[in-house]
Structures are given as C-alpha cells and as structure tokens.
C-alpha cells in the first residue's frame, strides 16, 4: 500500500536494487535531509532567543523538546525527527549543527511558526519547500503531489526498458506534477528528451523550475493540458502516476494528504480507474510500434488496470515496490 493510500508519510525506502541508482537513499517526507547551511554556525556565546524568535534563554535541546511535544500532541508520526528538521530549516543550519552542542541558546527564528504549521498537518515537504526523489531535490508546492518513494518503482521499470544510456528516445509523462518521474529518467538517460503534461499550469511551471535547477531544461518541455488530448506525436516511452484513489475513499485519507495535497491529483473517480481508461485509450496514438508505457497503480488495482489494458490491445506485466505490492504496470502493444 502506498503512502498516499495509507494517507501518511511512508518510512524512507532503501534502494530498490537498480545499479544505476545513485547511492544516496530517498527520504520520506518526515526524513528529508537538511539542506546545506546558509546561516551562521551555532551561537557559542550562549546569547540568543528561543525558537519562536522572542527573547528567552531556551537551549537547542529545550526548543527541540518543546517542538516535539507540540507535534506529538497534533498526531504527527515522527515528532522528534520533524522538530529537528524544522529547527534546522528555521535557522538555516544542518542537523549536525544542531546536535554539535545542545546547550547552545537558540537564535531568533520562525521555528515556533513552522511547528504551528506542521501541527495543522501541513506536510513537512510543503513547509521545507522541497522533497528528495531518486536522490534528486525537487521543489514542491500545494499545486502538486509530494513525490513518494513508491513511485521510484516506475522509474526503475522505465530504465529497465531502455538500457542504452545514450539512446535518443522520446518520453512522455502524463500528469507530470513536479516532473519527478520524467526528470529522474532523463537524469539517467542522457540521450533522451521528455515532454511532461499536467492539467495545472502551476504544476507545469513548478516542473519547469525543477528541470532548470537539475540542469535538464534543454532536454525537457512541460505543457498544460488534459491527458492524452494535449499532444500529438509518438514516443518510445510513456510514463504516468495518475490519480488512483477512489472518490469514495478520499474522506478516509490522513489529514497530511487529504487536507493539503491537490484533490485533482488524488481523485481517481469510481474505483480509482478513470484516468487509466483515458490514458490507455490514447496509447495506440502516442506510442511508437516498439514503445511501452509504465503506469503507477494502487494496491489491488493490477487486475482491473490490466483488464483495461488487455481490452485495448496491450499485454501487461507488473513490478512490485519494496513492500511486495505491485506498483508499476508495464504495457506493451500486443503483437
């Protein structure tokens, strides 16, 4: 079951075993590494203010403990860890800076305000402004889903289909969001060019920013449009992580997801299958004869999505995530 299906941040996944994957592990929303320090080192003088930026004499240890208490009361799963990440973010330090001397007084910051935001169950990634995926940093915003480790299974399956690192292949990503699937693939396949499409102009804009910051802007383009109807042309590879939560199940999502991530990126309609029907119906027009599609699927959806694919003339196979759940469906045109 994916973290979206559970409606809570998933524990960080270890590598899925792809030898091409960078060695650095992908982190969950509550285990995101702290960015490099931009501010001063910890104040060794003992002078400073508490985590909320008001005059006081709280030490780092005290501020962390108080932040964790607030988060725990709010039902956050990893309160001590997230308190540490939020304080490091507020101060512009690394977590190593924080633990170097826990008796150091906390300089002025907006730590208390950040904790208050997280206590409303606003996702940590939205507060930090970024999330790691495939050992790459992606900007995130409320316009998109937060990238999750489960989705790396789609990237792995796509890479296995295209073993030639320098092949000049064309890739289409439907419902691109942050662009994480497409950009992770392009990062590994230097000869590829990709197009990402999203219904949200804000999402397409964010994906362009991620492409630029990752040095992939010249090999990618991001458009605003409605699934397969937004583009003409044929591609060797089509990727998608479509909305797959059944409408009837949306109310049961945890607040971190249901209250803050975009409903349009979650709501898969009746049975969670609406987007799959639209995408698969368009694949014959979009795929080259030897092309393939890789779609992320939800728990228990492999038979239903496979049936839709078979009726459209595709043969399907699945690839499981680390929990053993079928997570990626690979579609090939039937001979």
C-alpha positions in Angstrom: 0.0 0.0 0.0 1.4 3.3 -1.0 1.9 6.3 1.4 -1.0 8.1 -0.5 -3.2 5.1 0.0 -2.4 5.0 3.7 -2.7 8.8 3.8 0.5 9.1 5.8 4.2 9.6 5.1 5.9 6.3 4.3 9.1 5.3 6.0 12.1 6.1 3.8 12.7 3.3 1.3 16.0 1.7 0.7 17.3 1.3 -2.8 15.2 -0.9 -5.0 18.3 -2.6 -6.3 18.8 -0.7 -9.6 22.5 -0.5 -10.0 22.1 2.8 -11.9 20.5 4.5 -8.9 22.7 7.0 -7.0 23.9 5.6 -3.7 22.1 8.2 -1.6 18.8 6.9 -0.4 15.4 8.5 -1.0 13.9 10.0 2.1 10.3 10.1 3.3 8.5 13.4 4.0 9.5 13.2 7.6 13.0 12.1 7.0 14.1 14.7 4.4 17.8 15.6 4.9 18.6 19.1 6.0 19.8 21.4 3.2 23.3 22.9 3.4 23.7 25.6 6.0 23.2 29.1 4.8 23.3 30.9 8.1 25.9 31.2 10.8 27.2 28.3 12.9 25.6 27.8 16.3 25.9 30.7 18.7 28.7 29.6 21.0 28.3 32.7 23.2 25.2 31.5 24.8 23.3 34.6 23.8 20.1 34.4 21.8 16.4 33.8 21.8 14.0 30.9 21.8 12.7 29.0 18.8 9.9 31.5 18.3 12.2 34.4 17.9 11.2 36.1 21.2 13.7 36.9 23.9 14.4 34.0 26.1 17.0 31.5 27.2 15.9 28.2 25.6 18.7 25.9 24.6 18.5 23.9 21.4 17.6 20.8 23.4 14.7 22.6 25.1 13.4 24.1 21.8 13.6 20.6 20.2 11.7 19.0 23.1 9.0 21.7 23.1 8.6 21.4 19.3 8.3 17.7 19.5 5.7 17.9 22.3 3.5 20.2 20.1 3.9 17.9 17.1 3.2 14.7 19.1 0.0 16.3 20.5 -1.1 17.1 17.0 -0.7 13.4 16.0 2.5 13.8 13.8 4.1 10.4 13.4 7.7 11.3 13.9 7.6 14.4 16.2 11.2 14.4 17.4 12.7 14.0 14.0 10.4 16.6 12.5 11.1 19.1 15.3 14.8 18.7 14.5 14.3 19.2 10.8 12.1 22.2 11.3 14.5 23.9 13.7 17.4 23.3 11.3 15.4 24.7 8.5 14.3 27.8 10.5 17.9 28.6 11.5 19.5 27.7 8.1 21.7 25.1 9.7 22.3 21.5 9.2 21.1 18.9 11.7 24.8 18.3 12.5 25.0 22.0 13.6 22.1 21.4 16.0 23.5 18.4 17.7 27.0 19.7 18.0 26.1 21.4 21.3 22.5 21.1 22.5 23.2 23.6 25.3 23.6 26.5 22.8 21.0 29.1 23.1 18.6 29.3 20.1 19.0 32.5 18.0 15.9 34.3 16.7 13.9 32.3 14.1 10.5 31.4 12.9 10.7 27.9 14.4 7.5 28.3 16.5 5.6 29.4 13.4 6.9 26.4 11.4 5.9 24.0 14.2 2.5 25.6 14.3 2.0 25.0 10.6 3.1 21.4 10.9 0.7 20.9 13.8 -2.2 21.7 11.4 -0.9 18.7 9.5 0.5 20.7 6.6 3.1 18.3 5.0 6.6 18.8 6.1 7.7 18.9 2.4 5.4 21.9 1.8 6.9 23.7 4.8 10.5 23.0 3.7 9.7 23.7 0.1 11.3 20.6 -1.3 11.4 16.8 -1.3 14.1 14.3 -2.3 13.2 11.7 -5.0 15.7 9.4 -6.8 18.4 11.2 -4.8 17.5 14.5 -6.5 15.9 17.5 -4.9 12.6 18.6 -6.2 10.7 21.8 -5.4 7.2 21.1 -4.2 4.1 23.2 -3.7 0.4 22.6 -2.9 -0.2 22.5 -6.7 1.3 19.0 -6.9 1.5 15.7 -5.1 4.6 15.3 -3.0 6.9 12.7 -4.6 7.0 9.4 -2.7 9.5 6.5 -2.6 6.9 4.1 -4.1 7.0 6.0 -7.3 10.6 5.2 -7.8 9.4 1.8 -8.9 8.1 3.4 -12.1 11.5 5.0 -12.8 13.2 1.6 -12.3 10.8 -0.2 -14.6 11.3 2.6 -17.2 15.1 2.4 -17.0 15.0 -1.4 -17.4 13.0 -0.9 -20.7 15.6 1.5 -22.0 19.1 0.1 -21.1 21.0 2.3 -23.6 22.0 5.4 -21.7 22.7 7.4 -24.8 19.7 6.4 -27.0 17.9 9.4 -28.5 14.4 8.3 -27.2 11.4 10.5 -26.7 9.5 10.2 -23.4 6.0 11.5 -22.5 4.9 12.0 -18.8 1.2 12.4 -18.3 0.1 14.2 -15.1 3.7 15.2 -14.5 3.2 17.2 -11.2 6.7 18.1 -10.0 8.2 16.3 -13.0 9.9 13.8 -10.8 9.3 10.7 -12.9 10.4 12.3 -16.2 13.3 14.2 -14.7 14.7 11.2 -12.8 14.5 9.2 -16.0 16.3 12.0 -18.0 18.9 12.2 -15.3 19.8 8.6 -16.0 19.4 8.5 -19.8 21.4 11.4 -21.2 20.3 10.9 -24.8 16.5 11.2 -24.0 14.2 14.1 -24.5 10.9 14.3 -22.5 7.6 16.1 -22.5 5.6 16.5 -19.3 1.9 17.4 -19.3 -0.3 18.5 -16.4 -3.8 20.0 -16.1 -2.4 22.5 -13.7 -0.4 25.4 -15.1 1.1 25.9 -11.6 2.3 22.3 -11.7 3.8 22.7 -15.2 5.6 25.9 -14.0 7.0 24.1 -11.0 8.2 21.2 -13.2 10.0 23.6 -15.4 11.7 25.1 -12.4 12.8 21.7 -11.3 14.1 20.9 -14.8 16.1 24.1 -14.8 17.6 23.5 -11.3 18.5 20.0 -12.2 20.2 21.0 -15.4 17.6 19.2 -17.6 15.7 22.2 -19.1 17.3 21.7 -22.5 16.1 18.1 -22.7 12.5 18.6 -21.4 9.4 20.6 -22.1 6.3 21.0 -19.8 2.8 21.8 -21.1 -0.6 22.4 -19.6 -3.3 20.2 -21.0 -5.7 17.3 -20.4 -4.1 13.9 -20.5 -3.6 12.4 -24.0 -5.6 15.1 -25.8 -3.0 17.7 -25.2 -0.3 16.4 -27.6 0.3 14.8 -30.9 3.3 12.8 -31.9 4.7 9.4 -31.0 7.0 8.4 -28.1 9.2 5.4 -27.3 8.1 5.6 -23.7 5.0 6.9 -21.8 5.1 7.4 -18.0 2.3 8.3 -15.6 1.4 8.4 -12.0 -2.3 9.2 -12.4 -4.9 9.9 -9.7 -5.9 6.4 -8.5 -7.7 6.9 -5.1 -11.4 6.0 -5.5 -13.6 9.0 -4.8 -15.4 7.2 -2.1 -12.0 6.7 -0.2 -10.8 10.3 -0.2 -12.6 11.1 3.0 -10.5 8.4 4.8 -7.1 9.9 3.9 -4.9 11.2 6.7 -5.0 15.0 7.1 -1.5 15.4 5.8 -2.8 14.2 2.4 -6.5 14.8 2.3 -6.4 18.4 3.7 -3.4 19.7 1.8 -2.5 17.8 -1.4 -4.5 18.7 -4.5 -7.7 16.7 -4.8 -7.4 16.6 -8.6 -4.1 14.7 -8.3 -5.7 12.2 -5.9 -9.3 11.6 -7.1 -9.4 8.7 -9.5 -13.1 8.6 -9.8 -15.2 5.5 -9.5 -12.9 2.7 -8.4 -9.9 4.9 -8.9 -9.8 3.9 -12.6 -11.0 6.9 -14.6 -7.5 8.2 -15.5 -6.3 4.8 -16.6 -9.2 4.4 -19.0 -8.3 7.8 -20.6 -4.6 7.1 -20.8 -4.7 3.6 -22.1 -7.3 4.6 -24.7 -4.8 7.1 -26.1 -1.7 5.0 -26.0 -2.2 3.5 -29.5 -1.9 7.0 -31.0 1.0 8.0 -28.7 3.3 5.0 -28.7 5.7 4.0 -31.4 5.3 0.4 -32.6 8.0 -0.9 -30.3 7.2 1.5 -27.5 5.9 0.9 -24.0 4.1 2.6 -21.1 4.8 2.4 -17.4 1.9 3.4 -15.1 1.9 3.6 -11.3 -1.0 1.6 -9.9 -2.6 1.5 -6.4 -2.9 -1.5 -4.1 -5.3 -4.1 -5.5 -5.6 -2.4 -8.9 -3.4 -4.6 -11.0 -6.3 -6.9 -12.2 -8.6 -4.0 -13.1 -6.0 -1.9 -14.9 -4.6 -5.0 -16.6 -8.1 -5.8 -17.8 -8.5 -2.3 -19.2 -5.1 -2.7 -21.0 -6.0 -6.1 -22.4 -9.3 -4.8 -23.8 -7.3 -2.0 -25.6 -4.8 -4.5 -27.1 -1.9 -4.3 -24.6 -0.2 -7.1 -22.7 0.7 -6.1 -19.2 3.3 -7.1 -16.6 3.8 -5.6 -13.1 6.8 -4.6 -11.0 6.5 -4.5 -7.2 7.7 -2.0 -4.7 9.8 -2.8 -1.6 6.8 -4.0 0.3 5.9 -6.5 -2.4 2.9 -4.6 -3.7 2.5 -4.4 -7.5 3.3 -0.7 -8.0 4.2 -0.3 -11.7 2.3 -1.7 -14.7 4.3 -2.1 -17.9 2.3 -2.1 -21.1 3.4 -3.3 -24.5 1.3 -3.4 -27.7 0.2 -6.9 -28.3 1.7 -8.5 -31.5 
